[in-house]
Amino acid sequence: MDLGIEGRRALLTGASKGMGRACAEALAGEGVDVTIVARNAERVHLAAEEIAAATGGKVTAVAADITSPDGRAAALAACPEPDILLNNAGGRKPGDFRDHTHDEWIAALDLMMLAPIEMIRATFDGMIARGFGRIVNITSRSVKIAQSELSLSNGARSGLVGFCAGIAREGVAQNVTVNTLLPGIFATDAQREHVEGLVVTGGPSFEDIWAERAAKNPARRYGDPSEIAAYFAFLCSAKAGYITGQALLIDGGSYPGTF
């Protein structure tokens, strides 16, 4: 399928590894000029080189912390008029909500809600003026299946989804869409860090927890980052202009509800 986005410009945050990197590679493979942003300079530049080598595409690396105004400015300086924006951020380690401090809550909101909103605010009207835009957030299935140990993520990510639902109808007549992907368990470094946070002295090992989580999923496995990247690429395509304001699960069937 020709997605109709060759020559478009994309700005992807949290894109040096895992799902974000897979999304960048999927777009580069479609002929999109890609700018990837992450905090670790060595990793983001290496990822850009590897994606460019694999796809033959144009890939620009920006080492920046997207939660800071300077970091957002650096990202937007590298790609000032993106046609596609991916907001992707890692979560916080599991924990008891009773132990989270005010500063930890603010940091979680900055990472998973406020920074993405600022990136949308900086790019949304330009997309409308140009008559094309695709904004996609990657959050978590915790938006629909809240987990007690993920209170920081439950709150911050749900806030972002709610915000996006409120603005998604404002641009669709001008071919600008806003959607969110809700991944379940994927075989990424972030998932490994999450499982490491569940290990307690005297309890099941990392390996046991990892295997158990896969076994409990109806698909009996973890998702591969390339699978969410393919879904993402379609949402960014010229063919997806009638899809907006949606929070879309990609979780191997683990969500048990009808709606």
Secondary structure in CASP SS format (residue, H / E / C, confidence):
PFRMAT SS
TARGET T0000
AUTHOR 0000-0000-0000
METHOD secondary structure of the structure
MODEL  1
M C 1.00
D C 1.00
L C 1.00
G C 1.00
I C 1.00
E C 1.00
G C 1.00
R C 1.00
R E 1.00
A E 1.00
L E 1.00
L E 1.00
T E 1.00
G C 1.00
A C 1.00
S C 1.00
K C 1.00
G H 1.00
M H 1.00
G H 1.00
R H 1.00
A H 1.00
C H 1.00
A H 1.00
E H 1.00
A H 1.00
L H 1.00
A H 1.00
G H 1.00
E C 1.00
G C 1.00
V C 1.00
D E 1.00
V E 1.00
T E 1.00
I E 1.00
V E 1.00
A E 1.00
R C 1.00
N C 1.00
A H 1.00
E H 1.00
R H 1.00
V H 1.00
H H 1.00
L H 1.00
A H 1.00
A H 1.00
E H 1.00
E H 1.00
I H 1.00
A H 1.00
A H 1.00
A H 1.00
T H 1.00
G C 1.00
G C 1.00
K C 1.00
V E 1.00
T E 1.00
A E 1.00
V E 1.00
A E 1.00
A C 1.00
D C 1.00
I C 1.00
T C 1.00
S C 1.00
P H 1.00
D H 1.00
G H 1.00
R H 1.00
A H 1.00
A H 1.00
A H 1.00
L H 1.00
A H 1.00
A H 1.00
C C 1.00
P C 1.00
E C 1.00
P C 1.00
D C 1.00
I E 1.00
L E 1.00
L E 1.00
N E 1.00
N E 1.00
A C 1.00
G C 1.00
G C 1.00
R C 1.00
K C 1.00
P C 1.00
G C 1.00
D C 1.00
F H 1.00
R H 1.00
D H 1.00
H C 1.00
T C 1.00
H H 1.00
D H 1.00
E H 1.00
W H 1.00
I H 1.00
A H 1.00
A H 1.00
L H 1.00
D H 1.00
L H 1.00
M H 1.00
M H 1.00
L H 1.00
A H 1.00
P H 1.00
I H 1.00
E H 1.00
M H 1.00
I H 1.00
R H 1.00
A H 1.00
T H 1.00
F H 1.00
D H 1.00
G H 1.00
M H 1.00
I H 1.00
A H 1.00
R H 1.00
G C 1.00
F C 1.00
G E 1.00
R E 1.00
I E 1.00
V E 1.00
N E 1.00
I E 1.00
T C 1.00
S C 1.00
R H 1.00
S H 1.00
V H 1.00
K C 1.00
I C 1.00
A C 1.00
Q C 1.00
S H 1.00
E H 1.00
L H 1.00
S H 1.00
L H 1.00
S H 1.00
N H 1.00
G H 1.00
A H 1.00
R H 1.00
S H 1.00
G H 1.00
L H 1.00
V H 1.00
G H 1.00
F H 1.00
C H 1.00
A H 1.00
G H 1.00
I H 1.00
A C 1.00
R C 1.00
E C 1.00
G C 1.00
V H 1.00
A H 1.00
Q H 1.00
N C 1.00
V E 1.00
T E 1.00
V E 1.00
N E 1.00
T E 1.00
L E 1.00
L E 1.00
P E 1.00
G C 1.00
I C 1.00
F E 1.00
A C 1.00
T C 1.00
D H 1.00
A H 1.00
Q H 1.00
R H 1.00
E H 1.00
H H 1.00
V H 1.00
E H 1.00
G H 1.00
L H 1.00
V C 1.00
V C 1.00
T C 1.00
G C 1.00
G C 1.00
P C 1.00
S C 1.00
F H 1.00
E H 1.00
D H 1.00
I H 1.00
W H 1.00
A H 1.00
E H 1.00
R H 1.00
A H 1.00
A H 1.00
K H 1.00
N C 1.00
P C 1.00
A C 1.00
R C 1.00
R C 1.00
Y C 1.00
G E 1.00
D C 1.00
P H 1.00
S H 1.00
E H 1.00
I H 1.00
A H 1.00
A H 1.00
Y H 1.00
F H 1.00
A H 1.00
F H 1.00
L H 1.00
C C 1.00
S C 1.00
A H 1.00
K H 1.00
A H 1.00
G C 1.00
Y C 1.00
I C 1.00
T C 1.00
G C 1.00
Q C 1.00
A E 1.00
L E 1.00
L E 1.00
I E 1.00
D C 1.00
G C 1.00
G C 1.00
S C 1.00
Y C 1.00
P C 1.00
G C 1.00
T C 1.00
F C 1.00
END
